[in-house]
């Protein structure tokens, strides 16, 4: 892990501010979700990237379709299966 030399204190609600330069270099924009991990005694923040897993087949791919504002994720194969079941 690389040290940035940046030290921040938490406020009374436990919040910290990520410096603008750090947000810019990591492409973190306002309202971007961050995922929080624990590694021993370390807290690790990572820009959240949802797993695009098909709800029908379980296939994980960036090519899967995200529908209904992220509530439904389908692969091409999953769509074919779903359409076949709806058609019968």
C-alpha positions in Angstrom: 0.0 0.0 0.0 1.3 3.4 -0.9 1.3 6.3 1.6 0.0 9.6 0.4 1.3 11.5 3.5 -2.3 12.9 4.0 -3.6 12.9 7.6 -7.2 13.8 8.4 -9.1 13.8 11.7 -12.7 12.5 12.0 -15.4 15.0 13.0 -17.9 14.5 15.8 -20.0 12.2 13.5 -16.9 10.1 12.5 -16.7 11.7 9.0 -13.5 12.5 7.1 -13.0 14.6 4.0 -11.1 13.1 1.1 -8.8 15.8 -0.4 -9.8 17.2 -3.8 -6.5 16.0 -5.3 -7.1 12.5 -4.1 -10.7 12.4 -5.4 -9.5 13.7 -8.8 -6.7 11.2 -9.1 -9.0 8.3 -8.3 -11.9 9.7 -10.4 -14.2 10.0 -7.4 -17.0 12.5 -8.0 -19.7 13.9 -5.8 -22.3 11.3 -4.7 -20.2 8.4 -6.1 -20.7 5.3 -3.9 -17.6 4.1 -2.0 -17.3 0.5 -0.7 -15.7 0.0 2.7 -13.4 -2.9 3.5 -11.7 -3.9 6.7 -8.1 -5.4 6.5 -7.0 -6.2 10.0 -6.9 -2.8 11.7 -7.1 -0.9 8.4 -10.1 0.7 6.8 -9.9 0.6 3.0 -12.2 2.7 0.7 -12.7 1.7 -2.9 -14.9 3.2 -5.6 -17.9 0.9 -5.7 -18.4 -1.1 -8.9 -21.5 -3.2 -8.8 -21.2 -6.8 -10.0 -23.3 -7.2 -13.1 -24.6 -10.7 -12.3 -27.5 -12.0 -14.4 -30.5 -12.8 -12.1 -31.5 -15.8 -14.2 -28.2 -17.5 -15.3 -25.7 -16.1 -12.7 -23.4 -15.0 -15.5 -21.2 -12.1 -14.5 -20.3 -9.8 -17.4 -20.0 -6.1 -18.1 -22.1 -6.8 -21.2 -25.1 -7.8 -19.1 -28.1 -5.5 -19.4 -29.1 -3.3 -16.4 -32.8 -2.6 -16.4 -35.3 -0.8 -14.1 -32.7 1.5 -12.6 -30.4 -1.4 -11.6 -33.2 -3.6 -10.1 -32.9 -6.2 -12.9 -29.7 -7.4 -14.5 -29.9 -9.9 -17.3 -27.5 -11.5 -19.7 -28.5 -12.3 -23.3 -29.0 -15.9 -22.3 -31.0 -14.9 -19.3 -33.3 -12.7 -21.4 -33.9 -15.6 -23.9 -34.8 -17.9 -21.0 -37.1 -15.3 -19.4 -38.8 -14.5 -22.7 -39.3 -18.2 -23.4 -41.0 -18.7 -20.0 -43.1 -15.6 -20.4 -44.2 -16.8 -23.9 -45.5 -20.1 -22.6 
